[in-house]
Amino acid sequence: MIQGIGAAAGVAIGKAFVLPNWEWSLPDTQVNPVDLAKEFERLYEGIRTSKDEIEFIKKEFREVVGPEESSIFDAHLAILDDPVFMSEIRGIIERQYKAAEVAVKEAIDHFVAMFDLLDDEYMKERAVDIKDVGNRLLKHLLGAPEVTLPSDTQPYILVAKELSPSQLAHLNPTYVLGIVTMMGGKTSHSSIMARALGIPLVAGLENKLPNPIQTGDLLVMDGESGSIQVHPDEDTIKNFASIRDKQHKKREQLELLATVEAVTKDGVSLRLAGNISSVKELNIALKYGAEGVGLFRTEFLYMDRDSFPSEEEQFEVYKLVAEKVSGSTVVIRTLDIGGDKHLDYFQLPEEQNPFLGYRAIRISLDRKDMFKTQLTAIMRASVYGNVKMMFPMISSVEEVQAAKAVLEEVKAELTQKGIPFNPHMPVGIMIEVPAAVMIADLLAEEVDFFSIGTNDLVQYVLAVDRMNEQIAHMYHPYHPAVLRMIRMTVEAAKGADIDVSVCGEMAADERSLPLWLELGISELSMSPQALLKVKHRTLNTLASDAREVAKACFKHRTSTENEKHLSAFACKSGIPLGTSGTSKEGK
């Protein structure tokens, strides 16, 4: 076995197809100074064509996996608009009289080399995006065809030095059993996309193979452990085939649970709702038995466009979602941009640390006009179902009061216009930062419910950026500090007699179930793909036993003890961990 990085879970067995390197070797062509205008014209035409192509790919990919993963291509569009990148290209043409394609190639090489020198693995992986965009631009400048993938219907394991998001977007998942790359890791855009498509991926095999893999070589791979074997023997093939078949059978069995209630063996009920970004994701969540929507990420309504969505556009979407869930709750989170989420048409300031900067509720309160438009649309939709609203990234009572004051203005304006709305629509907040936890008792007096966003809470409590490979191992949801923060939040909510739910990645982790049962949290919200495995875990758990496990966790001193204890209980319940995949729920 050769050990790489497990980037997307799943087992695959099949013959390799090795993708040729998408590299360009260009002569150092210079142009006559009088022809510089023509080179700039060629450059700008190439940029326009590349943008159109990326927009088409983004739209096509969005239809397959939804808006969140397809927003990866927004980063590619941003590169073509990046003033530093474009200035480098123009400077080479203008000062050195080089052809447009030569200038683009030199600019790509310059920035990729610069990124590769950085210690930050996340930034190194962004170099793949620059190469992807640059090579697309080169393709149009040179009139060259794109490197194509196999067109026959024989399934294969794709092998490449590195795989760009553009190339991955063109794959047909039906024929791609798995992917093996020499470069990259868990945080690369290609890994994120592979997980979204359900394609197993092993990365990081550079300098680990005794001999290069050739097209036609038989491979077995495990995208969870990160291992591969070239030319495996019969026993190895049988072993991997057995694991793969069990995974497939497990998925089929889980789908039978869609209409079954999530109730423990001793009768404790849980409400499992879906985290969604679009109507398409809602349909998937309902198919898998979601009891409503615990988190509607509205920021994706603002993406893939060139201006803010109007009140009417938003209203129609919120109304449709409310009607589709047929009386179940829909929790709509107001706009949460900033950090790692940007809008092409809304320029955010350059910040040293955007995750601690101008984002979420801070932007909404600063841009009251934009905020009121969204609040008005939500209030209008509130009469079409069981709609709730919540504000993200709250860190003070003042923020809640300011947001509620804007909401009261909206209510007054709707009343004056005679437009119906639910005046008693519940209003809640996300608990995502330590400050909110420490004043949770005060915040509970201001709102109707809490929703614990564990992704950001873990990140801020531990001061760990989980997208940074160098410290990702320190991002630990079972850290005693995190568990204490969650318990404090729940106790504050209970003290004020308001509801509290969990909508972050911990909700989708079956091992966490004992914590929720012990704390008395009865509502969890997660990605549609995680609903069935969490329900399966619930149906096979005794709440009384689970509570004892959780009580021990709240006494442990280390993350390792807690993870070991929770994992052992999950396996003891008779459901091996990892059999139904793992969730990587976004914010």
N, C-alpha and C positions, 0 to 999 in steps of 0.2 A: 504494500500500500504506500502511496505517496501522499503526504499530508499537505493540503493547502488551507484555504480559508473557506469555511462554510458560509456562503453568502445568501443562498435561497434554498430552503429545505426541500427534500424529496430525493428518491432513489431513481437512477436511470441506468439502463443497460442498452448498449447499441454501438454501431460503427461510427467512427469519427468522420466529420467533414471539417477539414482545416481551412479556415478562411485566410486567404492571402493578406499580407499586411497592406493596409491602405496608405501607402507612402508614395511621395512624388520626388523624382530626381530631375531637377531642372537645370538647364545651362544658365549661366549668369548673363542673361540677355539684357543689353542696354538699348535705349531708344534715343533717337535724335531729340534734342531739347525742344524743337519746334513741334514735336508730336506728343508732348506731355499732356496736353488737353485731351487727346484721344485716349491716353492711358487712364486718365481720371474718369473719363466717360465709360470706359470698359469696366473699371473698378465699381463705379456706382451702379451700373447695369447688373453686374454680378451680384452685388449686395441686394438689390431689389429682387432679383430672381431667387436668391438664396432665402430671403425672408418669406417670399410667397411659398416656397417649397416647405420651409419649416412650419409655417402656419397650416399648410395642408396636412403635414404629418401629425401635427399636434391635434388637429380636429379628428383625424382618422384614429389616432391612438386613444383619444378621449372617449370615443364610441365603445372601445373595448374595455377600458379599466376605470373610466370616470375622470373627473376634472383634476383631482389632487395629483395623481401620478403624471398626467399629461402636462401639468404646469412646469415639469422639468424643462420643456422646450422654451419656456419663457426666459430661462437663463441663456439659451442659445441665441434668442432674438436680442437679448440685452448685450451680448458680446458684439453683435454686429452694429449696435448703437453706442458701444463703449468709446468714449472720446480718446482714451489713452491708447487702446488697441488700434483705432482707426488713424490716430495721429502718427503712430509708428509707421503704418503702411504708407500714408501720404508723404511722410518725411523721407522715406527711402526712395519713393518715386521722384520727389521734387529735388532732393539734394544729390542723389546718386544716379539719376536718369535711368532707373531700372524699370523693366517691364512690370506691369501690375501683378502678374502671377509670381514673379520673382520676389517682389516686395511683400506679398502676402505670405509666401513660404518663409522668408527671413523673419517676418514678424511672428509667425507661429512658433518657429524654432526658438526665437528669443524668449517669448513668454513661457513656453513649455520648459525650457532650461531653467528659467528663473523660478518657476513653481516647484520644479524637481529639487531645487536646492533647499527648499523650506523643510523644516522638521515636521510640520503639520501634515499628517496623512490626508486629512480632508482636503487641504489645499492642493496637495499633489494630485489627488483624483480629479480636481477641477481642471487640471491640465488636459484631461481626456476631452472635456467639453470644448476647450479652445481648439484642439486638434480636429475635433469633429466639425466645428463651424468653419474653421480655416480650410479644411479639405473640401468641404461642400462648396465654398467660394472658389477654390482652385479648380474644382471640377467644372464649374460654369465658365471660368476664364479660359480654360484649356479646351472646353468642348468635349471632355472625356466622359466615357460611360461610368456609371457607378459599379463598384464591385458587387456582383450578384450572388445570391445564395442558391442552393440547389432548388431546382424547379420541379423535380419529380416528387412522387408521393411516398418515397421510402423514408421512414423516420430516421433521424440521425442525432448524434451529439455534436453540437457545434463547438469547435476549438479555435481560439483566436488569441493573439498576443494581448489585445484588449478589444473590447467591443463597445462601440459608441452607441449612445441612445438612439441615434438616427438608424443605425443598422438594426438594432434590436426592435425598433418600431416596425420594421418591414418583415419581421419573422412571422411565420404562421405557426402558432403554438401547437397546432395539431401534428406537425411534422418534426418539431424540435423536442427531443426527449430530455435534453439537458444542455448545459453550457459549461465549458471549461475555459478559463482565461489565465494567461500568464501574469497579467498585471491586475490591479484593482483590489477592492476589499468590500466590506459590508456596506460602507457609506457611499459607494459610487452610484451615480445615477442609473447605470446599467443594472446594478444589483437591486436597486429599489424597483425598477421596472420589471425585472425578472420575477421578483416576489409577487408583484401585482398580477403578472400573467400566469403565475403558478408554475414556472419553469425552474427546475433545480439548477443551481449554479455553484460551481467551485472556482474560487479565484486565488490569485497570489502564488502561482506555481513556477514563477520565474526562477531559474537556476536550481530547481528541485528535481527536474526530470533527467534521468540518466541519458535518454535519447529523445529527440523531438518526436512528438506524436505525428503520425502520417495519416492522410485521408484513407479510410478503410480499416484502420486499426480498431479492434474491439475494445471497448472501455466499459468499466462499471464505475459509478460515481455516487457519492452520498453528499447531497448539498447541505445537510445539517451538520455532519461532522467535518466536512471539508476534505474527505479522502477520495482518491481515485486509484484505479489499477488498470494498467495497460496489458492486453492479452491475458486476462484472468483464466485460471483453470476452471474445470467444470464445477468443482465444489464451491468455489467463490461465486460463480454465476448463479448456481442454485440458491445459495444463501441470500444474495442480493435480490434475486427474483422473488424469494419468499417474503422478504421485508417489503418490497415494492407492492406485491399483491395484497399483503395485509393492510398497507396504507390505503390502497384503492378500496378494499372491502370496508375498511373503517369509515371512509368518506361516504360510501353508499349507505352504510348503516346509520350514520349520523343524520343523513337527509330525511330518514324516516321519522326523526324526532321533531320535525318542524311544527307539527300541530299539537305536540305534547306540552303540558305545563311544566315549568321548572320547579319541581318540588323535591325536597330531600326525602330520604327513606323514612324519616320520622315526621314528615308532614310540614316542614318549613318551606314556605313559598318565596320565590324570588321573581322579580319582574325584570326581564332581560330586554332592553331596548337597543336600538341601532344608532350608531354614529353615522351621519350621512353628510354628503356635500352636494348632492344633486337628486333629482327625482329618479334617475336611473339607479342610484345606490339605494334609494328607498325601496324600489321594487325588489331588489335583491334581498334587502333586510326583511321585508314582509314575506318573501318566499321562504326564508329560513326561520320564520316564526317570531320575528321581533314584535314586542308589545309596544308599538309606538316608536317615537324618536326621542332619545335622551340628549342628543346633541346635533343640531343642524348648523353646520359651519357655513355661515352665509357669505364669507369672504370669497367663496368660489363663484358666486353670482357676479362678483365685481371683476373677475379675471376673464381672459380671452376676449377682450373688447377694448375700445379706445376711449371710453368715457364712463362715468358713473352710471349705474342702472337707474332708471327713473322709478318713481314711486309706484307707477302702474305695473311696470315689469316685475318689481319685487313682490307686490301684492298678489299678482297672478300665481307666482311660484309658491309663496307662503300659503295661499288659499288652497292650491292643488294638493300640497303636502298634508295640510290639515284635513282635507276631505278624504284623502286616500287612506289615512290611518283609521278611519271609521270610529271616531270617538276616543281612541287612545290618545295619550298625551304626546304633544309635539313641543319640544323645548328648543326655541330659536335663540341662538347666541348672536348678539350684535357683532358688527364688523371687527375682526381680529386680524389686522395687517400689521406690518412691521416685523422686526426680527428676521425670519427667513422667508417671509411672504410679502411680495411687492406687487404693485400695480404699475403697468407701463405708463399710464397717463397721470399718475400721481407721484410727483417727485418727493422722495423722502430724503432727509438730510444725511450726509455722510456722518457716521458715528463710530466711535472707538468700540463700543459694545452695544450693538442694536438690540440685543435681547433685554438690555436694561434701559433701553432708550425710549424713543418716540414710537409708541405702538399701542394697539388695542384701544381700551377705553380712553387713553390719554389723547389719541388722535380724535376720537369721536367727540370728546368734550371740547377739544380745540376747534374742530370743524362742525360747529353746531348745525349749520345748514344741512350738511350731509347726514348727520346723526338724526335730525328731525325727519328727513325723508324716509330713512329706514324705519324709525319708530312708527311713523304714520302708516306705512305699509303693513307692519306687523299688527298694529292695533286694528286696522281694517280687516285683516285676515282672522282676527281673534273670534269673530262671530261664526266662523265656519267650522269650528272644531274645538278641541280641548288644548288651546294654545297657551304656552308659557314663554316668558322672555327672560334671558339672563345676560348680564354684563361680564365681559372677560377682564382678566388682569387687574382685579380690584386690590388695592393696598391700603385704603383708608376709608373712614366713614364719610369724609368730605366728598370723595368721588361718587359714592353711592347716592348721597343726597343731591349732588349736582346732576347726576344722570336721571334721578327720579323727578327732579324739577323740570328738566327738559321734557320728560314723558308727560308731566302734568300740563305743560303748554300744548303738547300735541293733543291731549284729551280735550282740552278746552276748545281748540280750533276745530276738532272734529264735531264736537257738540254744537258749536256755533253754525257749522255747515249742515248739520242734520245728518251726518254720516254715522251709521251704526258701528259700535264697537263694544267689547266686553269691558265695562269699567272695573270689574273685579279680577281681571286677568292677573295670575300670579307673576311676581317679578322676583328673580333670584340673581345670584352671583356665582362666578367661578372662584373656587379657592385654589390658587395656584402659587402664591408667594408666601414666605414665612410671616410677613407682616400681617397678612389676612388671617393666618392661623392664630397668631398671638392676640388678635382683637376679635376673634370669631364671635365671642359673646356679645360684643358691641354691634358687630355687623348683623348678627342674627335678629337684633331688634329692628333693623331697617328693612329686611327682606322676607320673602315667603319661603325660600328654599336655598340650599347650598348644593353645588355640584363640584365635587373634588376632581380637579384636573391633575392626575398624578404625574403625567409626563413632565410638565413644567415644575410641579411641586418638588419632585425628586431632583431635578436639575438645579433649582434654586437653593434647596435645603443643603445639598451636598457641594454646591459650587462646581459642578461637573458638566461639561458640554459633551453629551453622549455621541455627537457626531465627530468628535475628535478621537481618532483611533488610539492615540497615545494614552488617553486617560479614560477611554470608554469602559474599561474594566472597573472603574471606580463608581460608575453610574449604577447604583444598586437600590432597587425599590424596597428591599427588605432590610435596609439599614435601620437600626433602632431609632435613629432620629426621625426618619420618615414615618415609621409606624407610630411614634409618639405624636407627630404632627397630625396624622390622620385621626388618631383617637381623640386628640384635643378638639379637632373640628367637629367630630360626631357628638362629643359630649356637649359642646356649645349649642349645636343644633337641637339636641334633645332637651337641653335646659330651656330653650326658647320655644319648644314645641313646634319646630319647623322641619320640613322634610330634608333629607340629605341623601345624595346618590354619588356614585363614582363613575366617571366617564373617561378616564385615561387608560393607558396600556395595562395597568394592574388589573383593571376590571376584566380584561380579556385573557389574563393569565390564570389558568385553572388552579394553580397552586395557592392563589390568594383567597380562595373560597372560604377557608376557615376564618380568616380575618373578618370578612364581611358578616359571617354568621355570628361570630362573637360580638362584634360591634353593633349588630342589629341593623345593618344596612340591607334594605330589602330591594333596592333598585340599582342595577348595573347597566351601563350603556357602553357598547363596543362596536368594532367594525363588523359588518355583516358576516364576514368569513369566520369570525370567532364565536358567533352565537351558538351554534350547534355543539361545539366541543365543550363550552362552558355549561350548557344545559345538560349534556351527557355526564359531566362531572357532578353536577348537582343531583341528578337522579340516582347516582351511585354513592352518595355520601350520607352518613349519619350526622346530623347537625350536632348532636350531643358529643360525639367523638371529636368533631372538627373544632368545637369551642374549646375543648381541653388543649388541643394542639396550639390554638391561637393564644391561649392564656400563657402557655410556656414561651411563645415567641415574644410576647411583651415583656418577658423577664430576661431574655437572652441579651448578651452584651455585644454580639457581633452579627454582621450580615450573613456570614458563612453558616453560623449556627441556625439562623432563621431559615435560610434557603434549604439547608440540609433537612431540617425538621419538616418543613412544608412539602418538600419533594418526596420524602419518605412516606408521609401520610397519603399523598396522592397515589403513589405506587401501591401502598397497602390497600387502597380502595379498589384495587384490581384493574386500574386503567393506566397502563404504562404511559409515562410522559413522552411527548414527541410524536405519538402515533397519528395525531390529527394536524400536525404542523404547528407553527408558532405564529403569533400575531405581532406585527410591528406597526401598531396603530400610531398614526401621526397626531400632531397636536390637534 
